[in-house]
Amino acid sequence: MHKKGFFSFSNTKTMVYMSMFIALYGCLSAFVIYITPTLRFNFTFIPVAIASIMFGPLAGGIAGAFGDVLGWIIVHPGAYIPGLTISAFVSGVIYGLFLYKKELTITRIIFSAITMVIVVELFLNALFLSLAFGDAFYVLLSKRLIKIIILVPLQTLVLYPMRFIIKRIKLTPQH
């Protein structure tokens, strides 16, 4: 039985949306923008954030994790690092905690972007890359500060208009 406000894979509509978000994540993984030769970003946060807004933290985490694996399969940029899949899951959970069943104000979106970028991009990704490649954690941490300066405004500028799109297209699930 599908409970109101509870994420459930037994709902066909939810499964279709989640599959679409995971596939979109995989496709967006192929489009990368390099800040430096070793520092890059992409727009995979969009399907994760939308899944989190629509279906909650768990769904956002699942979209992030499965999308990360699919993106690695499609693009195959190097060795698979399971820690980065954990980071993708955590990013979906963070978006869900800030944005699910809440009014999507500019302040809430900014704080979700700041929290996600600091927790995931700055600390978790630096930790997992450090463990995977043996680089010094603090060296990776300092390099990733540049990414924070770029990603917080970028995510805010992309996610804020999404509130209108979600409302207009009626993407909110019917319970």
C-alpha positions as CSV (number, residue, x, y, z in Angstrom):
1,M,0.0,0.0,0.0
2,H,1.3,3.4,-0.9
3,K,1.3,5.8,2.1
4,K,1.0,9.5,1.5
5,G,4.3,11.2,1.7
6,F,6.2,7.9,1.9
7,F,8.6,6.9,-0.9
8,S,7.6,3.6,-2.4
9,F,8.9,1.6,-5.4
10,S,5.5,-0.1,-5.6
11,N,4.0,3.0,-7.2
12,T,4.5,2.7,-11.0
13,K,4.6,6.5,-11.5
14,T,7.3,6.9,-8.9
15,M,9.4,4.1,-10.6
16,V,9.0,5.8,-14.0
17,Y,10.1,9.2,-12.6
18,M,13.0,7.6,-10.7
19,S,14.2,5.7,-13.8
20,M,14.0,8.9,-15.8
21,F,16.1,10.8,-13.2
22,I,18.7,8.0,-13.1
23,A,19.0,7.9,-16.9
24,L,19.2,11.7,-17.0
25,Y,22.0,11.6,-14.4
26,G,23.8,9.0,-16.6
27,C,23.5,11.2,-19.7
28,L,24.6,14.4,-17.8
29,S,27.7,12.5,-16.6
30,A,29.1,12.7,-20.1
31,F,29.0,16.5,-20.1
32,V,31.9,17.7,-18.0
33,I,33.3,21.2,-17.5
34,Y,36.9,21.4,-16.4
35,I,38.0,24.1,-14.0
36,T,41.6,22.8,-14.0
37,P,43.0,19.7,-15.5
38,T,42.3,17.8,-12.3
39,L,39.1,19.6,-11.1
40,R,35.8,19.3,-12.9
41,F,32.1,19.6,-12.5
42,N,28.9,18.6,-14.3
43,F,25.2,19.1,-14.0
44,T,24.3,15.7,-12.4
45,F,23.0,17.5,-9.4
46,I,19.8,18.5,-11.3
47,P,18.1,15.1,-11.5
48,V,19.2,14.2,-8.0
49,A,17.7,17.5,-6.6
50,I,14.5,17.0,-8.5
51,A,14.1,13.4,-7.3
52,S,14.7,14.7,-3.8
53,I,12.2,17.5,-4.1
54,M,9.5,15.2,-5.5
55,F,10.1,12.0,-3.5
56,G,12.2,12.8,-0.5
57,P,15.8,12.2,0.8
58,L,15.8,8.4,0.3
59,A,14.7,8.7,-3.4
60,G,17.2,11.5,-4.0
61,G,20.0,9.3,-2.5
62,I,18.9,6.3,-4.6
63,A,18.8,8.5,-7.8
64,G,22.3,9.8,-7.0
65,A,23.8,6.4,-6.2
66,F,22.3,4.5,-9.2
67,G,22.9,7.5,-11.4
68,D,26.6,7.6,-10.4
69,V,27.1,3.9,-11.3
70,L,25.2,4.4,-14.6
71,G,27.3,7.5,-15.4
72,W,30.5,5.6,-14.7
73,I,29.3,2.8,-17.0
74,I,28.5,5.2,-19.8
75,V,31.5,7.5,-19.5
76,H,34.0,5.2,-17.8
77,P,36.4,8.0,-16.9
78,G,38.7,5.7,-14.9
79,A,38.7,3.3,-12.0
80,Y,35.4,2.9,-10.2
81,I,35.5,4.5,-6.8
82,P,32.7,3.3,-4.5
83,G,33.2,6.2,-2.2
84,L,32.0,8.6,-4.9
85,T,28.8,6.6,-5.1
86,I,28.3,7.1,-1.4
87,S,28.9,10.8,-2.0
88,A,26.2,10.8,-4.7
89,F,23.8,9.1,-2.3
90,V,24.6,11.6,0.5
91,S,24.0,14.6,-1.9
92,G,20.5,13.3,-2.6
93,V,19.8,12.9,1.1
94,I,21.0,16.5,1.8
95,Y,18.8,17.9,-1.0
96,G,15.8,15.9,0.3
97,L,16.3,17.1,3.9
98,F,16.3,20.7,2.8
99,L,13.8,20.7,-0.1
100,Y,11.3,17.8,0.3
101,K,7.7,19.0,1.2
102,K,9.0,22.5,1.9
103,E,8.5,25.8,0.2
104,L,11.4,26.2,-2.3
105,T,12.6,29.6,-1.3
106,I,15.9,31.1,-2.5
107,T,17.3,30.9,1.1
108,R,16.4,27.2,1.4
109,I,18.0,26.4,-2.0
110,I,21.1,28.4,-1.1
111,F,21.5,26.6,2.2
112,S,20.9,23.2,0.6
113,A,23.6,24.0,-2.1
114,I,26.1,25.2,0.6
115,T,25.5,22.2,2.8
116,M,25.8,19.7,-0.1
117,V,28.9,21.3,-1.6
118,I,30.7,21.5,1.8
119,V,29.8,18.0,3.0
120,V,30.0,16.2,-0.3
121,E,32.3,18.1,-2.7
122,L,34.7,19.4,-0.1
123,F,35.0,16.7,2.5
124,L,33.6,13.4,1.3
125,N,34.9,13.5,-2.3
126,A,38.3,14.8,-1.1
127,L,38.4,11.9,1.5
128,F,37.4,9.2,-1.1
129,L,39.8,10.6,-3.7
130,S,42.6,10.7,-1.1
131,L,41.9,7.1,-0.1
132,A,41.7,5.9,-3.8
133,F,44.8,7.6,-5.1
134,G,46.9,8.2,-2.1
135,D,47.0,12.0,-2.4
136,A,47.2,14.1,0.7
137,F,43.7,14.9,2.0
138,Y,44.6,18.6,2.8
139,V,46.0,19.2,-0.6
140,L,42.8,17.9,-2.2
141,L,40.8,19.9,0.2
142,S,42.5,23.2,-0.7
143,K,42.1,22.5,-4.4
144,R,38.4,21.8,-4.0
145,L,37.7,25.3,-2.4
146,I,37.7,26.7,-5.9
147,K,34.9,24.3,-6.8
148,I,32.8,25.5,-3.9
149,I,33.0,29.1,-5.1
150,I,31.7,28.1,-8.5
151,L,29.1,25.4,-7.5
152,V,27.1,27.2,-4.9
153,P,26.0,30.1,-7.2
154,L,25.6,27.7,-10.1
155,Q,23.4,25.3,-8.2
156,T,21.3,28.1,-6.8
157,L,20.8,29.7,-10.3
158,V,19.8,26.3,-11.8
159,L,17.6,25.0,-8.9
160,Y,15.7,28.2,-8.1
161,P,13.8,28.3,-11.4
162,M,13.1,24.6,-11.1
163,R,10.5,25.4,-8.5
164,F,8.4,27.1,-11.2
165,I,9.0,24.2,-13.7
166,I,8.0,21.6,-11.1
167,K,4.9,23.5,-10.2
168,R,3.9,24.2,-13.8
169,I,4.4,20.7,-15.2
170,K,2.7,19.2,-12.2
171,L,5.7,16.9,-11.5
172,T,4.6,16.5,-7.9
173,P,3.5,12.9,-7.3
174,Q,-0.2,12.2,-6.9
175,H,-1.0,10.4,-3.6
